Amino acid sequence: MPEREPVSVRRRGRVYLVGAGPGDPGLLTVRARELIARADVILHDRLIPPGVLDGARPAAELIFVGKEGGGESTPQAETERLLVEHAGAGRSVVRLKGGDPFVFGRGGEEAGALREAGIPFEVVPGVTAGVAAPAYAGIPVTHRGLTSAVALITGHEDPEKEDTAIDWEALAAFPGTLVFYMGVRRLARIAQELIAAGRPGSEAAAVVERGTLPGQRAVIATLETIAQEAEREGIGAPAITLVGAVARLGNELAWLRAGPLAGRTVAVTRARAQTSALAERLGELGASVVQAPAIRIRALEGPPLDPSGYDLICVTSANGVEALFERLAAGGRDARALAGARVAAIGPGTARALAAHGIVADVVPERYVAEGLVEALADVPVRHALLARARGAREVLARALRERGAQVDELELYESVPERLPGEVWRAAWGADYITFTSSSTVRNFLEAAGDGALEEGARVVSIGPVTSGTLREHGLEPHLEAARHDIDGLLETLLADATARSSGAAPRS
């Protein structure tokens, strides 16, 4: 009989050291998305693209191991211990790092720790900020006729320490572009060292703040004046500093234009699985997005669905659509099973979700609330109705149909459960220019997570509609804005109109 394989070997998992890119979610690689989608555990930094964790499995464990300048940081040894521990327990672990894991990302140290522990690993390169941030500012790090070489240097090291690894004389003599990572706080000292070592003070230089993100800003000056110009413009971390003749090309080739929400921070509190589309649209408008999912959608177990016998099927959310079709599929059925009934959707988002499954909604109310659906169904004959809904949903529609004499079956398909938010996330959301609420459950769970937190002065609360506004008032918060159309499009239109009015100095409507 063959010997049994040791448990420690048999159960060993694998670690993927994954580069998440410089900030723009569109620069995340296909391989990175694949691994995030199937990981059991994701250990992530602070500087990862917004929304990148939305692709994780609901059951995946998300662990923040980032480092906050001036705040709490996870020791590197602890990060390495967690990698070994989770992979050693047989899990698939993604170590998600901003930029590229092997470019000032300490990925080499983590790979060494994994090799020493006998843990198999894979490295997935990412787009590095030192190339991407200048490119988004219209600055190529190499350019024919100007420079054919580029050096990447950490600016985080203190130039004054005795054992510095930076050879300033060699850098000053380098015949190409110098790119400094994480050096904005030491910018004056870096410029001083380079000039003292022989680099011309008149050479072009640039600093790119929040490269590839909606709030990106760039300052172009000379090596001698770049520190003063960056300070005057209030440039802060994260930023990339570039020294070389190519920096001047930013004046000619800059292509990224500020959107109407540039300079505004918007917090999104809806469920993680639904956040991406809203965050993407806000980003396209130029907003910096804080993703603070206060709830998580959890499907409820139940028997396969047989919809025969119903003459009306009402679906009250896009989540309900997905759960409804899962129950149909469990019984070997598909969209054809709904052919004998009218299908009502509470709003265009729900209607779009139905259309994705091949169903065109027969009834979509003008007002996207239960009361609106009651009005829209006033002249529709109903004998036996099925309400596909969330656990704990309002009884408005069911009660109205029963008062008309209809038999109503309420099918609870999913529920909203609280999502744990790290303190730094809800604090960032609480301090945003706008904080958006798209349901009563997001209000309740976010405020519970915030505890005694208080809105920053000037922060504006945005509600998707009257039901959500009512819940806000129950919790002592008066919404500054309520969407005229109670869907995501309406919420965006209302927020954009307010931001535009405030930027122009016009009195915004609250």
Secondary structure, DSSP 4 states (H G I P E B T S, - for coil): -PPPPPHHHHT--EEEEEE-BSS-GGGS-HHHHHHHHH-SEEEE-SSS-TTGGGGS-TT-EEEE--B-TTS-B--HHHHHHHHHHHHHTT-EEEEEESB-TTSSSSHHHHHHHHHHHT--EEEE----HHHHHHHHTT--SSBTTTBS-EEEEES-S-TTSTT----HHHHHH-SSEEEEES-GGGHHHHHHHHHHTT--TTSEEEEEESTTSTT-EEEEEETTTHHHHHHHTT--SSEEEEESGGGGGHHHH------TTTT-EEEE-S-HHHHHHHHHHHHHTT-EEEE---EEEEEPP-PPP--TT-SEEEE-SHHHHHHHHHHHHHTT--GGGGTTSEEEESSHHHHHHHHHTT---SB--SS-SHHHHHHHTTTS--SEEEEEEETT--SHHHHHHHHTT-EEEEEEEEEEEE----HHHHHHHHTSSEEEE-SHHHHHHHHHHHTT--PPTT-EEEESSHHHHHHHHHTT---SEE-SSSSHHHHHHHHHHHHHHHHHT-----
